[in-house]
Amino acid sequence: MKKASIATRTPNMAALSEMDFEHHVSACVDVVINTRDFCGNEAEAIADYCADEGIEATGEFIHAVRNRANGIWRRHQKAAGVKPKYYRY
């Protein structure tokens, strides 16, 4: 029996409903925030999340995750009293 390729087994983000897309973005943002907390590789964390969930890591998805994670991270920095010149992300 011939094994299906990754392309046929991995659903494209366009095939996901908006609710599923938002669910995956929110879950992946949590992964990115945790990765930043421990100085990890967030690009690798996003790729691992997508692989684990069986979804494609499209540019749209990565952009949405990083933008939302940056906003949350910035709010945490402000709440912690970090001076703007030291903001990261």
C-alpha positions in Angstrom: 0.0 0.0 0.0 1.4 3.4 -1.0 1.8 5.9 1.9 0.1 9.2 1.5 2.4 12.2 1.2 2.5 15.0 3.8 0.7 17.3 1.4 -2.3 15.0 1.2 -2.4 14.3 4.9 -1.9 17.9 6.1 -5.0 20.1 5.8 -4.4 23.5 4.3 -5.3 26.5 6.5 -7.8 27.6 3.9 -9.7 24.4 4.5 -10.1 25.2 8.2 -13.1 27.1 9.4 -12.5 30.5 10.9 -13.3 29.1 14.3 -10.7 26.3 13.9 -8.2 28.8 12.6 -8.7 31.0 15.6 -8.5 28.0 18.0 -5.1 27.0 16.5 -3.8 30.6 16.5 -4.7 31.0 20.2 -3.2 27.6 21.2 0.0 28.3 19.2 0.3 31.8 20.8 0.4 30.1 24.2 3.2 27.9 22.9 5.1 30.9 21.6 4.7 32.8 24.9 5.9 29.8 26.8 8.8 29.4 24.4 9.8 33.0 24.9 9.6 32.6 28.7 12.3 29.9 28.4 14.4 31.6 25.6 13.5 28.9 23.1 13.3 28.9 19.4 9.8 30.2 18.6 10.0 29.4 14.8 10.7 25.8 15.7 7.9 25.8 18.3 5.4 27.0 15.7 6.6 24.3 13.3 6.3 21.7 16.0 2.8 22.8 17.0 1.6 22.6 13.4 3.2 19.2 12.9 1.6 17.9 16.1 -1.8 19.2 15.1 -1.5 18.1 11.4 -1.9 21.6 10.0 0.1 23.5 7.5 2.3 26.3 8.8 1.3 29.0 6.2 2.6 32.5 6.2 -0.9 33.7 7.2 -0.9 31.4 10.3 2.6 32.3 11.3 1.9 36.0 10.9 -1.3 35.8 13.0 0.5 33.9 15.8 3.5 36.2 15.9 1.4 39.4 15.9 -0.9 38.2 18.7 2.0 36.9 20.7 3.9 40.2 20.3 0.9 42.1 21.6 0.5 39.9 24.6 4.3 39.9 25.3 4.3 43.7 25.1 1.4 44.0 27.6 3.4 41.7 29.9 6.5 43.9 29.5 4.5 47.1 30.3 2.8 45.4 33.3 6.2 44.4 34.6 7.5 48.0 34.3 10.0 47.4 31.6 11.1 50.6 30.0 10.2 51.0 26.3 13.8 51.2 25.2 14.3 47.6 26.5 11.2 46.2 24.8 11.8 43.1 22.9 9.5 41.8 20.1 
